[in-house]
Amino acid sequence: MNMRGRLKFLSENSEPPYFGPSEGGADARSTLVGDFEMRDVEILDGRLLDEDLSLDTHGFELRSLSGVGDLYDSETIADRHEPQCRELVASVTGATRVHIFDHTWRSDAADTRGQHGSREPSSFVHNDYTPWSAPKRVVDILGEEGERLARNDFAIVNVWRPIATVYSSPVAVCDARSVSPESLVAAERRGKGRIGEVYVVRYDPHQRWIYFPQMTPDEVLLIKTFDSREDGRARWCVHTAVEETGDTGNPPRESMETRLFAFL
């Protein structure tokens, strides 16, 4: 069903925002500097929409995969989860080569984060890359080969997967067609040993927010976080976790993100 959710946006008159290094574990936190505001927005149930949601039109799409088992187990990830991700992203994007470069685990629960070194759900509206930081990330990861690859068309895709059925803090994605360039603000990301850049987002009543309730481990949400092509297709998808209000009694969210370069 559709829901009302509180989302964190950059305030209109904020000073230039930036991020310090993030930390995982029980006391996981992101150092976020800037003025932010909470907005109550309608979030549509993507399962009820009578339209084909696609990576190139909307910036995201829901796909089904066979379950793989324990997503905290390194052998399971390497032998089952990663091949699924590579095959799916290559099929959806038409990429001739895909390269997995990052896994991130997240949880609402401090004890789970402490056990697995997970991070907290991202609680502000953002996109992971900008036209400056996306090719830089390719070069950071792949070196001289990355310099050559980044001169051609490529995309970055986040494969967002539940570790258990999601009952709290679901991820909300914004229809790329409803995001105006004026609402995007570049923010420096000061990681450990590297400098990146993300987009943070100002509220716009024309934004169209969507989520998929009770996602299960045999479902993945593909989120496009960058596309080098400027031909009218979605170039990125701003997204965030939905803040819970009050004690819902629902189990905490556990999820995993796998990021891939898709070289086109």
C-alpha positions as CSV (number, residue, x, y, z in Angstrom):
1,M,0.0,0.0,0.0
2,N,1.0,3.6,-0.4
3,M,2.5,5.2,2.7
4,R,3.5,8.5,4.3
5,G,7.2,8.7,5.1
6,R,9.6,11.3,6.6
7,L,12.6,11.9,4.4
8,K,15.6,14.1,5.1
9,F,16.4,16.8,2.6
10,L,19.1,19.5,2.3
11,S,17.6,22.8,3.5
12,E,17.2,25.5,1.0
13,N,19.6,27.9,2.7
14,S,22.2,25.4,3.9
15,E,25.9,26.1,3.8
16,P,27.8,23.8,1.3
17,P,27.5,20.3,2.7
18,Y,30.2,17.7,3.0
19,F,30.8,14.3,4.5
20,G,33.6,13.0,6.7
21,P,34.6,9.3,6.9
22,S,31.9,6.9,7.7
23,E,32.3,4.1,10.3
24,G,30.6,0.7,10.6
25,G,29.8,-1.3,13.7
26,A,27.5,-0.9,16.7
27,D,28.1,2.8,16.9
28,A,28.0,3.3,13.1
29,R,27.6,6.9,12.0
30,S,28.1,9.2,9.0
31,T,29.7,12.6,9.6
32,L,27.3,14.8,7.6
33,V,27.8,18.6,7.7
34,G,25.0,20.8,6.5
35,D,21.5,22.0,7.4
36,F,18.9,19.4,6.7
37,E,15.1,19.2,7.2
38,M,12.6,16.5,7.5
39,R,9.7,16.4,5.0
40,D,6.6,14.2,5.1
41,V,6.0,12.8,1.6
42,E,3.7,10.3,-0.1
43,I,5.5,7.2,-1.1
44,L,3.8,5.0,-3.7
45,D,3.7,1.2,-3.6
46,G,5.7,0.2,-6.6
47,R,4.0,-3.3,-6.6
48,L,0.7,-1.6,-7.4
49,L,1.8,0.7,-10.2
50,D,0.5,-0.2,-13.7
51,E,3.7,0.6,-15.5
52,D,7.0,-1.0,-16.4
53,L,9.6,0.5,-14.0
54,S,13.0,0.5,-15.7
55,L,16.6,1.4,-15.0
56,D,16.8,3.7,-18.1
57,T,13.4,5.4,-17.6
58,H,12.9,5.7,-13.9
59,G,16.5,5.0,-12.7
60,F,15.5,1.8,-10.8
61,E,13.7,-1.6,-11.3
62,L,12.8,-4.5,-9.1
63,R,14.0,-8.0,-10.2
64,S,13.6,-11.5,-8.8
65,L,16.5,-13.9,-8.2
66,S,16.8,-17.3,-6.6
67,G,17.8,-17.1,-3.0
68,V,21.5,-17.7,-2.2
69,G,21.6,-18.3,1.5
70,D,23.8,-16.5,4.1
71,L,24.7,-13.0,2.8
72,Y,27.2,-12.6,5.6
73,D,29.2,-15.6,4.4
74,S,32.1,-14.8,2.1
75,E,32.0,-18.1,0.2
76,T,28.2,-17.7,-0.4
77,I,28.8,-14.2,-1.7
78,A,31.6,-15.1,-4.0
79,D,30.1,-18.3,-5.3
80,R,26.4,-17.4,-5.6
81,H,25.5,-13.8,-5.0
82,E,28.2,-12.1,-7.1
83,P,27.6,-14.3,-10.2
84,Q,23.9,-13.4,-10.0
85,C,24.7,-9.7,-9.7
86,R,27.1,-9.8,-12.7
87,E,24.7,-11.7,-14.9
88,L,21.7,-9.5,-14.0
89,V,23.4,-6.2,-14.5
90,A,25.0,-7.3,-17.8
91,S,21.6,-8.4,-19.0
92,V,19.7,-5.3,-18.0
93,T,22.3,-2.8,-19.1
94,G,23.7,-4.6,-22.2
95,A,27.2,-4.1,-20.7
96,T,30.0,-6.0,-22.3
97,R,31.9,-6.1,-19.0
98,V,30.8,-5.7,-15.4
99,H,33.1,-5.3,-12.4
100,I,32.0,-5.6,-8.7
101,F,33.9,-3.1,-6.6
102,D,32.1,-2.8,-3.3
103,H,29.8,-4.5,-0.8
104,T,28.1,-2.7,2.0
105,W,26.0,-4.2,4.8
106,R,23.4,-2.2,6.7
107,S,21.2,-2.7,9.7
108,D,19.0,-0.7,12.1
109,A,20.2,-2.9,15.0
110,A,23.3,-2.0,16.9
111,D,24.0,-5.6,17.9
112,T,23.8,-6.8,14.3
113,R,26.1,-3.9,13.2
114,G,28.6,-4.8,15.9
115,Q,28.6,-8.5,14.9
116,H,29.1,-7.9,11.2
117,G,30.6,-4.5,11.0
118,S,27.6,-3.2,9.2
119,R,26.7,0.4,8.7
120,E,23.4,2.2,9.5
121,P,20.8,2.8,6.7
122,S,21.4,5.9,4.8
123,S,18.9,8.4,6.2
124,F,19.2,11.4,3.8
125,V,18.2,11.8,0.2
126,H,21.2,11.4,-2.0
127,N,22.8,9.9,-5.1
128,D,26.1,8.2,-4.7
129,Y,28.0,9.8,-7.6
130,T,28.3,13.0,-9.7
131,P,29.7,13.5,-13.2
132,W,33.0,14.3,-11.5
133,S,33.2,11.5,-9.0
134,A,31.9,8.6,-11.1
135,P,34.8,8.4,-13.6
136,K,37.2,9.2,-10.7
137,R,35.9,6.1,-8.9
138,V,36.6,4.0,-12.0
139,V,40.2,5.2,-12.1
140,D,40.6,4.9,-8.3
141,I,39.6,1.2,-8.5
142,L,41.0,0.1,-11.9
143,G,44.0,2.5,-12.3
144,E,45.4,2.9,-15.9
145,E,42.9,0.5,-17.3
146,G,40.1,2.6,-15.6
147,E,41.3,5.7,-17.3
148,R,40.8,4.1,-20.7
149,L,37.4,2.5,-19.7
150,A,36.1,5.8,-18.3
151,R,36.6,7.6,-21.6
152,N,33.8,5.4,-23.0
153,D,30.2,4.9,-21.9
154,F,29.6,3.3,-18.6
155,A,27.1,3.1,-15.7
156,I,27.3,2.3,-12.0
157,V,24.6,0.2,-10.6
158,N,23.7,-0.6,-6.9
159,V,22.2,-4.1,-6.4
160,W,20.2,-3.6,-3.2
161,R,19.2,-6.9,-1.6
162,P,17.5,-7.7,1.7
163,I,19.2,-10.2,4.0
164,A,15.9,-10.9,5.6
165,T,12.4,-9.7,4.7
166,V,12.3,-5.9,5.1
167,Y,9.6,-4.7,7.5
168,S,11.2,-1.4,8.6
169,S,13.3,1.4,7.1
170,P,12.6,0.4,3.5
171,V,14.5,2.1,0.8
172,A,12.6,4.7,-1.2
173,V,13.6,5.7,-4.7
174,C,12.6,8.7,-6.7
175,D,11.4,8.5,-10.3
176,A,14.4,10.1,-12.2
177,R,12.0,12.0,-14.5
178,S,10.7,14.0,-11.4
179,V,14.1,15.2,-10.2
180,S,15.0,18.6,-11.3
181,P,18.7,19.5,-11.8
182,E,18.1,22.5,-9.5
183,S,17.4,20.2,-6.6
184,L,20.8,18.5,-6.7
185,V,23.7,19.8,-4.7
186,A,27.2,18.4,-5.0
187,A,28.8,17.5,-1.6
188,E,32.4,16.5,-1.1
189,R,32.8,13.1,0.4
190,R,36.0,12.8,2.5
191,G,36.6,9.1,2.8
192,K,39.5,7.3,4.3
193,G,42.3,7.8,1.9
194,R,40.2,9.3,-0.9
195,I,38.0,12.2,-1.9
196,G,34.7,11.6,-3.7
197,E,31.5,13.6,-4.3
198,V,27.8,12.8,-4.0
199,Y,24.6,14.6,-4.7
200,V,22.4,15.7,-1.8
201,V,18.9,16.7,-2.6
202,R,16.5,19.6,-1.8
203,Y,12.8,18.9,-1.5
204,D,10.6,19.5,-4.5
205,P,6.9,18.8,-4.4
206,H,7.1,17.4,-7.9
207,Q,9.3,14.5,-6.8
208,R,7.6,11.1,-7.2
209,W,8.7,8.7,-4.5
210,I,8.3,4.9,-4.7
211,Y,9.1,1.9,-2.5
212,F,8.5,-1.9,-2.6
213,P,7.0,-3.2,0.7
214,Q,8.3,-6.3,2.3
215,M,11.1,-7.1,-0.1
216,T,12.6,-10.5,0.4
217,P,16.1,-12.0,-0.1
218,D,15.0,-13.4,-3.5
219,E,14.3,-9.9,-4.8
220,V,16.8,-7.1,-5.6
221,L,16.3,-3.5,-6.4
222,L,18.6,-2.2,-9.1
223,I,19.4,1.5,-8.5
224,K,21.3,3.4,-11.1
225,T,23.7,5.7,-9.4
226,F,25.5,7.0,-12.6
227,D,25.2,6.8,-16.4
228,S,27.7,8.6,-18.6
229,R,25.3,8.9,-21.5
230,E,23.4,12.2,-21.9
231,D,20.8,11.0,-24.4
232,G,17.6,11.4,-22.4
233,R,17.7,8.3,-20.3
234,A,17.9,8.3,-16.5
235,R,21.4,9.2,-15.4
236,W,20.9,8.5,-11.7
237,C,18.3,7.7,-9.1
238,V,18.2,9.6,-5.8
239,H,17.2,7.4,-2.8
240,T,17.1,7.1,0.9
241,A,15.9,5.0,3.8
242,V,12.4,5.9,5.1
243,E,12.5,7.0,8.7
244,E,10.4,5.0,11.1
245,T,8.1,7.0,13.4
246,G,7.4,5.5,16.9
247,D,7.9,1.9,18.0
248,T,6.4,-0.2,15.2
249,G,7.4,-3.5,16.7
250,N,8.8,-4.5,13.4
251,P,12.2,-6.4,13.2
252,P,15.1,-4.2,12.2
253,R,16.2,-4.0,8.6
254,E,19.2,-5.9,7.3
255,S,20.3,-5.4,3.8
256,M,23.3,-5.6,1.5
257,E,24.4,-3.4,-1.4
258,T,26.7,-4.6,-4.2
259,R,28.0,-1.9,-6.5
260,L,29.1,-2.6,-10.0
261,F,30.7,-0.8,-12.9
262,A,28.8,-1.7,-16.2
263,F,31.1,-0.9,-19.2
264,L,29.0,-0.3,-22.3
